[in-house]
Amino acid sequence: MAKKFPLHPANPERICWGCDQFCAITAMACANERSPHPAELFGDDWLAWGEQQLAPDNPPTASGQPTDHPTRHPV
């Protein structure tokens, strides 16, 4: 079972986040380079930003068409 991914670690720069082993940067087992935590790349609000990017801007209606194009008809 994979370890739970920490959302706001205290010192993310000390760990490689590339897999579920979470190796220390002085003893990495699986990679040649350290993978940064998303908070290091996108800031402390990385989770809210990621969820916003995944949310659809125009959710489709029951007919399968986006809601901002009322004149379109399904083919």
C-alpha positions in Angstrom: 0.0 0.0 0.0 1.3 3.5 -0.9 2.1 6.0 1.8 -0.2 8.9 2.3 1.1 11.9 0.3 1.7 14.9 2.7 0.0 18.1 1.5 2.1 20.6 3.5 5.4 19.0 4.6 7.6 21.0 7.0 10.9 20.7 4.9 10.0 19.5 1.4 13.5 20.2 0.1 15.0 17.4 2.2 13.0 14.6 0.5 12.6 13.2 -3.0 8.9 13.1 -3.9 9.3 11.0 -7.1 7.7 7.8 -5.7 6.1 6.5 -2.5 9.5 5.7 -0.8 10.1 9.4 0.0 13.8 9.0 0.2 16.1 11.5 1.9 18.2 13.4 -0.7 21.4 11.9 0.8 20.1 8.3 0.2 17.9 8.2 -2.9 17.1 4.6 -3.9 15.3 4.9 -7.3 16.3 8.1 -9.2 19.3 10.1 -10.2 17.7 13.4 -9.6 15.5 14.7 -6.8 11.8 15.2 -7.6 10.4 18.3 -5.9 7.2 18.5 -3.9 4.4 20.4 -5.7 4.5 23.1 -3.0 8.0 23.9 -4.1 6.9 24.3 -7.7 3.5 25.9 -7.4 3.5 27.5 -3.9 1.6 26.6 -0.7 -1.8 26.8 -2.5 -0.8 24.1 -5.0 -3.6 21.8 -4.1 -6.3 24.5 -4.7 -4.6 25.5 -8.0 -4.5 21.8 -9.2 -8.2 21.2 -8.3 -9.1 24.4 -10.2 -7.2 23.2 -13.3 -9.0 19.9 -13.2 -12.5 21.4 -12.9 -14.3 21.8 -16.2 -15.0 25.4 -17.2 -18.1 24.4 -19.2 -19.7 21.2 -17.8 -21.7 19.5 -20.5 -25.5 19.4 -20.2 -27.6 16.2 -20.5 -27.4 16.5 -24.3 -23.6 16.5 -24.2 -23.2 20.1 -25.4 -21.5 22.9 -23.3 -23.9 25.3 -21.7 -22.5 28.4 -23.4 -23.6 27.4 -26.9 -27.4 27.2 -26.8 -27.7 27.3 -30.6 -25.8 24.1 -31.2 -27.7 20.9 -31.7 -26.5 17.4 -31.2 -25.6 15.6 -34.4 
